[in-house]
Amino acid sequence: MQEYLDFAMRHPFLMGAVTALIAMIAVTEIRRLSRRYKEITAAQAVQLMNRESAWLLDVREDQEVKGSVIPNSQHIALSELPKRIGELKGQEGPVIAYCRTGMQAHRACKMLVREGLDPVYNLKGGIGGWQEAGMPLEASP
């Protein structure tokens, strides 16, 4: 035990960096565990759609949607979501938000939960994760 204390005393900057890294990991994990929406895989999303009539919300920006979309998804760009969130409040069933990689959808999920939608899910990996799982896509309108 004394060796560890000696090491810590001789390398204060290294110990500070390790402590900061551990603190950042702890904060990230606490935030992940305490958020009020969950991240789900493409397979879990399909199960939710089949069993609980979940619906998909595509929050990619308009220029990102050109190409392909997940069938039967509703598109509202993240930048438009605060203005149009009222359109979603009457919808029944869980909502699964997705974007290109899953990062913008995290912000959308926070917004949806704050506005009272429940339950809310984020599609892990976004449309890329959907495609990698071999799920169907269709040409965007």
Contacts in CASP RR format, 6 or more apart in sequence:
PFRMAT RR
TARGET T0000
AUTHOR 0000-0000-0000
METHOD contacts of the structure
MODEL  1
MQEYLDFAMRHPFLMGAVTALIAMIAVTEIRRLSRRYKEITAAQAVQLMN
RESAWLLDVREDQEVKGSVIPNSQHIALSELPKRIGELKGQEGPVIAYCR
TGMQAHRACKMLVREGLDPVYNLKGGIGGWQEAGMPLEASP
8 15 0 8 1.000
35 109 0 8 1.000
35 110 0 8 1.000
36 113 0 8 1.000
36 118 0 8 1.000
36 120 0 8 1.000
37 109 0 8 1.000
37 110 0 8 1.000
37 112 0 8 1.000
37 113 0 8 1.000
37 119 0 8 1.000
37 120 0 8 1.000
37 121 0 8 1.000
37 122 0 8 1.000
38 119 0 8 1.000
38 120 0 8 1.000
38 121 0 8 1.000
38 122 0 8 1.000
39 121 0 8 1.000
39 122 0 8 1.000
39 123 0 8 1.000
39 124 0 8 1.000
40 48 0 8 1.000
40 96 0 8 1.000
40 121 0 8 1.000
40 122 0 8 1.000
40 123 0 8 1.000
40 124 0 8 1.000
41 124 0 8 1.000
41 133 0 8 1.000
42 123 0 8 1.000
42 124 0 8 1.000
42 129 0 8 1.000
42 130 0 8 1.000
42 132 0 8 1.000
42 133 0 8 1.000
42 134 0 8 1.000
42 135 0 8 1.000
43 133 0 8 1.000
45 54 0 8 1.000
45 56 0 8 1.000
45 96 0 8 1.000
45 121 0 8 1.000
45 123 0 8 1.000
45 130 0 8 1.000
46 135 0 8 1.000
48 54 0 8 1.000
48 94 0 8 1.000
48 96 0 8 1.000
48 121 0 8 1.000
49 55 0 8 1.000
49 56 0 8 1.000
49 96 0 8 1.000
52 93 0 8 1.000
52 94 0 8 1.000
53 92 0 8 1.000
53 93 0 8 1.000
53 94 0 8 1.000
54 93 0 8 1.000
54 94 0 8 1.000
54 95 0 8 1.000
54 96 0 8 1.000
54 121 0 8 1.000
55 72 0 8 1.000
55 73 0 8 1.000
55 74 0 8 1.000
55 91 0 8 1.000
55 93 0 8 1.000
55 94 0 8 1.000
55 95 0 8 1.000
55 96 0 8 1.000
56 70 0 8 1.000
56 72 0 8 1.000
56 73 0 8 1.000
56 74 0 8 1.000
56 95 0 8 1.000
56 96 0 8 1.000
56 97 0 8 1.000
56 98 0 8 1.000
56 123 0 8 1.000
57 73 0 8 1.000
57 74 0 8 1.000
57 75 0 8 1.000
57 76 0 8 1.000
57 88 0 8 1.000
57 95 0 8 1.000
57 96 0 8 1.000
57 97 0 8 1.000
57 98 0 8 1.000
57 108 0 8 1.000
57 112 0 8 1.000
58 65 0 8 1.000
58 69 0 8 1.000
58 70 0 8 1.000
58 73 0 8 1.000
58 74 0 8 1.000
58 75 0 8 1.000
58 76 0 8 1.000
58 98 0 8 1.000
58 99 0 8 1.000
58 127 0 8 1.000
59 76 0 8 1.000
59 77 0 8 1.000
59 78 0 8 1.000
59 81 0 8 1.000
59 97 0 8 1.000
59 98 0 8 1.000
59 99 0 8 1.000
59 104 0 8 1.000
59 105 0 8 1.000
59 108 0 8 1.000
60 75 0 8 1.000
60 77 0 8 1.000
60 78 0 8 1.000
60 98 0 8 1.000
60 99 0 8 1.000
60 100 0 8 1.000
60 104 0 8 1.000
60 127 0 8 1.000
61 77 0 8 1.000
61 78 0 8 1.000
61 79 0 8 1.000
62 77 0 8 1.000
64 99 0 8 1.000
64 100 0 8 1.000
65 75 0 8 1.000
65 140 0 8 1.000
66 140 0 8 1.000
67 139 0 8 1.000
67 140 0 8 1.000
68 127 0 8 1.000
68 131 0 8 1.000
68 137 0 8 1.000
68 138 0 8 1.000
68 139 0 8 1.000
68 140 0 8 1.000
69 75 0 8 1.000
69 127 0 8 1.000
69 137 0 8 1.000
69 138 0 8 1.000
69 139 0 8 1.000
69 140 0 8 1.000
69 141 0 8 1.000
70 98 0 8 1.000
70 127 0 8 1.000
70 130 0 8 1.000
70 135 0 8 1.000
70 136 0 8 1.000
70 137 0 8 1.000
70 138 0 8 1.000
71 136 0 8 1.000
71 137 0 8 1.000
71 138 0 8 1.000
73 98 0 8 1.000
74 88 0 8 1.000
76 84 0 8 1.000
76 87 0 8 1.000
76 88 0 8 1.000
78 99 0 8 1.000
78 104 0 8 1.000
78 107 0 8 1.000
78 108 0 8 1.000
81 108 0 8 1.000
81 111 0 8 1.000
82 111 0 8 1.000
85 111 0 8 1.000
85 112 0 8 1.000
85 115 0 8 1.000
86 115 0 8 1.000
88 95 0 8 1.000
88 112 0 8 1.000
88 115 0 8 1.000
88 117 0 8 1.000
89 115 0 8 1.000
89 116 0 8 1.000
89 117 0 8 1.000
94 119 0 8 1.000
94 120 0 8 1.000
94 121 0 8 1.000
95 112 0 8 1.000
95 117 0 8 1.000
95 119 0 8 1.000
95 120 0 8 1.000
95 121 0 8 1.000
96 121 0 8 1.000
96 122 0 8 1.000
96 123 0 8 1.000
97 105 0 8 1.000
97 108 0 8 1.000
97 109 0 8 1.000
97 112 0 8 1.000
97 120 0 8 1.000
97 121 0 8 1.000
97 122 0 8 1.000
97 123 0 8 1.000
98 105 0 8 1.000
98 122 0 8 1.000
98 123 0 8 1.000
98 125 0 8 1.000
98 126 0 8 1.000
98 127 0 8 1.000
98 130 0 8 1.000
99 105 0 8 1.000
99 108 0 8 1.000
99 126 0 8 1.000
99 127 0 8 1.000
100 126 0 8 1.000
100 127 0 8 1.000
100 128 0 8 1.000
101 125 0 8 1.000
101 126 0 8 1.000
101 128 0 8 1.000
102 122 0 8 1.000
102 123 0 8 1.000
102 124 0 8 1.000
102 125 0 8 1.000
102 126 0 8 1.000
105 122 0 8 1.000
105 123 0 8 1.000
105 126 0 8 1.000
106 122 0 8 1.000
108 122 0 8 1.000
109 120 0 8 1.000
109 121 0 8 1.000
109 122 0 8 1.000
112 120 0 8 1.000
113 120 0 8 1.000
123 129 0 8 1.000
123 130 0 8 1.000
127 137 0 8 1.000
130 137 0 8 1.000
131 137 0 8 1.000
END
